[in-house]
Amino acid sequence: MADITNDLVYELLKRVHADIADLKLGQREIKAEVNAMRGAVVVLHQDIHSLHTTLARHELRLDRIEHRLELREFQEPQARFEPQP
């Protein structure tokens, strides 16, 4: 069996420390990517909300136009039967 010396333990600990530092760096990079994705999802959510608001506004406008057209349709037949000067 090999003799375990302080130098060997020290070298192993240095290697473990370097590996942990690499893991921490990778974790920071992943955390930054997740935050970037979260920001992108927020932007997409805001865009969808904006589109929904615009569509709702257009729907209300179309409803008002249809209502006016229906009123006009009721008035047009009556105008045909009224005496013309």
ABEGO torsion letter per residue (X at the ends): XBBBBAAAAAAAAAAAAAAAAAAAAAAAAAAAAAAAAAAAAAAAAAAAAAAAAAAAAAAAAAAAAAAAAAAAAAAAAAAAABBBX
